[in-house]
Amino acid sequence: MDESITIRMSENKSTLATTFSPVINVRGGSEIALVRLQTSNVYAYDKFIKINETNNRMNIENSNLNNNMFYLIEIKIAPGNYLITDINKLIQNKLTENNIYFKSKFDKFSIEKPSQFSLVTNDNGLTCRMYCNWGINLDIENSLASTLGFEKKSYVPNEKTDLYYQSEKINYSTAGSIKVKCNIAKGLVDNGQQSQSIYEFFPQQNLGNKIVESPINLIYYKLNTAVIKKIKIELVDEDNKNINSNQVTVILHIRSITS
């Protein structure tokens, strides 16, 4: 290959691959650069929610009109990074503890516990749905509401298991860096080790939004082969774990190194 070539790749996932037949022969020392990356709905497979003292509370409530009592289970989650599955398990464990009480204006007594609660993700993990046979109060101080994508209000008990409350977009932790790896490149040196990363950036958009990266000054990396049979592009996070995404388009430029 004496002239430079531009390659466009597009897939509805974060791993893209193109096979060439016939193969592309390049001069020794040829190099590659990312010209453009466009994608949407980007998030890590391990999608964490950051919990602190300002967003860690939920109340499970039930009013018994027969004895004029108000039943209350207070949920408080310790600060940390959690998956939705973690939060669901913590709440379910709280509801199965032996010492559950209700509050009245007079005293506290042991009570029958809520029998069902679930918090699960849907829409590729961008939203969640919540079910409980008791009422859920998110209209409290330091509520989990906005973190989970729900309105800050009280939710009445779900009468049937197939009825649930649907959230808006979950407020995941701020994304770290995203790397673009290319199988034929001698890319960035990552923590002292040669990698195949040809581009790395920190998304300014919220997770789930469209991302467009068009470097003003292209950065070229040497190829690790003189015969290109297949090009594979992967989007990974700062820990080199796969990123999930919808409709990824990548444009690459390969050129011979001129003396």
C-alpha positions as CSV (number, residue, x, y, z in Angstrom):
1,M,0.0,0.0,0.0
2,D,1.6,3.2,-1.2
3,E,-1.3,5.5,-0.5
4,S,-3.3,6.1,2.6
5,I,-6.7,4.5,3.1
6,T,-9.7,5.5,5.1
7,I,-11.8,2.7,6.7
8,R,-15.4,3.1,8.0
9,M,-16.8,0.5,10.4
10,S,-20.3,0.5,11.9
11,E,-22.1,-2.0,14.2
12,N,-24.9,-2.0,16.7
13,K,-22.6,-3.0,19.5
14,S,-19.3,-1.9,21.0
15,T,-17.1,-4.5,19.3
16,L,-16.6,-4.0,15.6
17,A,-14.8,-6.3,13.2
18,T,-14.1,-6.1,9.4
19,T,-12.4,-8.9,7.4
20,F,-10.6,-8.0,4.2
21,S,-10.5,-10.3,1.1
22,P,-8.1,-9.9,-0.5
23,V,-5.9,-8.8,2.4
24,I,-4.4,-5.3,2.6
25,N,-0.6,-5.3,2.3
26,V,1.1,-2.3,3.9
27,R,4.6,-1.0,4.1
28,G,6.5,-1.8,7.3
29,G,6.1,1.0,9.7
30,S,2.7,2.1,8.5
31,E,0.5,3.8,11.1
32,I,-3.2,4.2,12.1
33,A,-5.3,6.9,13.7
34,L,-8.8,7.4,14.8
35,V,-10.6,10.0,12.7
36,R,-14.1,9.8,14.2
37,L,-16.1,7.9,16.8
38,Q,-19.8,8.2,17.1
39,T,-22.0,6.2,19.5
40,S,-24.9,6.4,21.8
41,N,-26.3,4.8,25.0
42,V,-22.8,4.2,26.3
43,Y,-22.4,2.7,29.7
44,A,-20.2,0.1,31.4
45,Y,-21.5,-3.4,31.9
46,D,-20.9,-2.8,35.6
47,K,-23.2,0.2,36.1
48,F,-22.6,1.7,39.5
49,I,-24.7,4.1,41.5
50,K,-22.9,6.3,44.0
51,I,-24.6,6.4,47.4
52,N,-23.8,8.9,50.1
53,E,-25.5,10.4,53.1
54,T,-27.6,12.7,50.8
55,N,-29.3,10.0,48.7
56,N,-29.5,6.8,50.8
57,R,-33.0,6.6,52.3
58,M,-36.4,5.0,51.6
59,N,-39.4,4.3,53.8
60,I,-41.6,1.2,53.4
61,E,-45.0,2.1,54.9
62,N,-48.4,0.6,55.5
63,S,-51.5,2.1,57.2
64,N,-53.8,-0.3,59.0
65,L,-57.1,1.5,59.2
66,N,-58.7,-1.1,61.4
67,N,-56.4,-0.4,64.4
68,N,-55.5,3.1,63.4
69,M,-51.8,2.2,63.3
70,F,-49.1,3.3,60.9
71,Y,-46.4,0.8,60.0
72,L,-43.0,2.0,59.0
73,I,-39.7,0.4,58.0
74,E,-36.9,2.8,57.4
75,I,-34.3,1.9,54.8
76,K,-30.8,3.4,55.1
77,I,-28.0,2.3,52.7
78,A,-24.4,2.8,53.8
79,P,-22.3,5.0,51.5
80,G,-20.6,3.3,48.6
81,N,-20.9,2.2,44.9
82,Y,-23.8,-0.2,44.2
83,L,-25.4,-2.0,41.4
84,I,-29.2,-2.0,41.2
85,T,-29.1,-5.7,42.1
86,D,-27.1,-4.8,45.2
87,I,-29.7,-2.1,46.3
88,N,-32.5,-4.6,45.7
89,K,-30.8,-7.3,47.8
90,L,-30.1,-4.8,50.7
91,I,-33.7,-3.7,50.8
92,Q,-35.0,-7.3,50.6
93,N,-32.7,-8.3,53.4
94,K,-33.9,-5.4,55.5
95,L,-37.5,-6.5,55.1
96,T,-36.7,-10.1,56.2
97,E,-35.0,-9.1,59.4
98,N,-36.5,-10.4,62.6
99,N,-36.8,-7.1,64.4
100,I,-39.2,-5.1,62.2
101,Y,-41.4,-2.7,64.1
102,F,-44.3,-0.3,63.4
103,K,-44.6,3.2,64.8
104,S,-47.6,4.6,66.5
105,K,-48.1,7.7,68.5
106,F,-47.9,5.5,71.6
107,D,-45.3,2.8,71.2
108,K,-43.5,0.3,69.0
109,F,-44.7,-3.3,68.4
110,S,-43.5,-6.2,66.2
111,I,-45.5,-6.6,63.1
112,E,-46.0,-8.7,60.0
113,K,-43.4,-7.8,57.4
114,P,-44.0,-6.8,53.7
115,S,-44.0,-10.0,51.7
116,Q,-42.7,-8.7,48.4
117,F,-40.3,-6.1,47.1
118,S,-38.3,-5.9,43.9
119,L,-36.1,-3.3,42.1
120,V,-34.9,-4.4,38.7
121,T,-33.4,-2.7,35.6
122,N,-34.8,-2.6,32.1
123,D,-34.2,-0.6,28.9
124,N,-30.7,-1.9,28.7
125,G,-30.1,-0.9,32.3
126,L,-30.9,2.8,31.7
127,T,-34.1,2.7,33.8
128,C,-35.6,0.5,36.6
129,R,-39.0,-0.6,37.9
130,M,-40.0,-1.0,41.5
131,Y,-42.7,-3.2,43.1
132,C,-43.8,-3.5,46.7
133,N,-47.0,-4.8,48.3
134,W,-46.6,-2.0,50.9
135,G,-46.3,1.7,50.1
136,I,-43.0,3.3,49.3
137,N,-42.2,6.8,50.5
138,L,-39.5,8.6,48.6
139,D,-40.7,12.0,49.7
140,I,-38.2,12.1,52.6
141,E,-35.0,13.8,53.4
142,N,-31.9,12.3,51.7
143,S,-34.2,10.2,49.5
144,L,-33.1,7.6,46.9
145,A,-35.7,9.1,44.5
146,S,-33.6,11.1,42.0
147,T,-30.7,8.5,42.1
148,L,-33.1,5.8,40.9
149,G,-34.9,8.0,38.5
150,F,-38.2,8.3,40.4
151,E,-40.2,11.3,41.5
152,K,-39.8,12.4,45.1
153,K,-43.2,11.3,46.3
154,S,-45.1,8.5,48.0
155,Y,-46.1,5.5,46.0
156,V,-49.2,3.5,47.0
157,P,-48.9,-0.3,47.4
158,N,-49.0,-2.5,44.3
159,E,-52.0,-4.7,44.4
160,K,-50.7,-7.2,41.9
161,T,-47.2,-8.5,41.1
162,D,-47.5,-7.5,37.5
163,L,-48.1,-3.9,38.5
164,Y,-45.0,-1.8,39.2
165,Y,-43.6,1.7,39.1
166,Q,-41.4,2.7,36.2
167,S,-38.5,5.1,36.7
168,E,-37.0,7.7,34.4
169,K,-33.2,7.5,33.6
170,I,-31.1,6.1,36.5
171,N,-28.5,8.5,37.8
172,Y,-25.4,6.4,37.4
173,S,-21.9,7.5,38.6
174,T,-19.9,9.8,36.3
175,A,-18.2,7.8,33.6
176,G,-14.5,7.4,33.7
177,S,-12.4,7.2,30.5
178,I,-13.4,5.3,27.4
179,K,-10.6,3.7,25.3
180,V,-10.7,2.7,21.7
181,K,-8.7,-0.5,21.1
182,C,-7.5,-1.7,17.7
183,N,-6.1,-5.2,17.2
184,I,-3.5,-4.1,14.5
185,A,-2.0,-1.1,16.4
186,K,0.8,-0.7,18.8
187,G,-1.1,1.8,20.9
188,L,-0.7,3.7,24.1
189,V,1.6,2.5,26.8
190,D,-0.8,1.8,29.7
191,N,0.7,1.5,33.1
192,G,4.0,0.6,31.6
193,Q,2.6,-2.1,29.3
194,Q,2.1,-1.9,25.6
195,S,-1.6,-1.7,24.7
196,Q,-3.7,-1.6,21.6
197,S,-5.5,1.6,22.6
198,I,-5.4,4.3,19.9
199,Y,-7.6,6.8,21.6
200,E,-8.8,7.6,25.1
201,F,-11.3,10.3,26.3
202,F,-13.4,11.3,29.2
203,P,-17.1,11.6,28.2
204,Q,-18.6,15.0,29.1
205,Q,-22.1,13.8,28.3
206,N,-24.3,11.9,30.7
207,L,-24.3,8.1,30.3
208,G,-26.9,7.1,27.7
209,N,-26.4,10.3,25.6
210,K,-24.9,10.5,22.1
211,I,-21.1,10.8,22.0
212,V,-19.2,12.2,19.0
213,E,-15.4,12.3,19.1
214,S,-13.5,13.9,16.2
215,P,-9.8,14.6,17.2
216,I,-8.6,17.9,15.8
217,N,-5.0,16.7,15.7
218,L,-4.9,13.0,14.6
219,I,-2.5,10.8,16.7
220,Y,-1.0,8.0,14.7
221,Y,0.3,4.7,16.1
222,K,2.4,2.1,14.3
223,L,0.8,-1.0,13.0
224,N,1.9,-4.4,14.5
225,T,1.5,-6.1,11.1
226,A,2.3,-5.6,7.4
227,V,-0.7,-7.8,6.3
228,I,-4.1,-6.6,7.3
229,K,-6.6,-9.5,7.3
230,K,-9.0,-8.2,9.9
231,I,-9.5,-5.0,11.9
232,K,-11.2,-5.3,15.3
233,I,-12.3,-2.3,17.3
234,E,-13.3,-2.5,20.9
235,L,-14.7,0.2,23.3
236,V,-13.5,-0.5,26.9
237,D,-13.5,1.5,30.1
238,E,-10.5,2.7,32.2
239,D,-10.2,-0.8,33.7
240,N,-10.2,-2.4,30.2
241,K,-13.7,-3.9,30.8
242,N,-16.1,-3.9,27.9
243,I,-18.4,-1.0,27.3
244,N,-22.0,-1.6,26.2
245,S,-23.3,0.7,23.5
246,N,-25.8,1.1,20.7
247,Q,-24.8,1.8,17.0
248,V,-21.0,2.5,17.0
249,T,-19.5,4.1,14.0
250,V,-15.7,4.4,13.7
251,I,-13.6,6.0,10.9
252,L,-9.9,5.1,10.8
253,H,-7.0,6.4,8.7
254,I,-4.0,4.2,7.7
255,R,-1.0,5.8,6.1
256,S,2.6,4.9,5.2
257,I,5.3,6.6,7.3
258,T,7.1,9.1,5.1
259,S,10.8,9.7,5.6
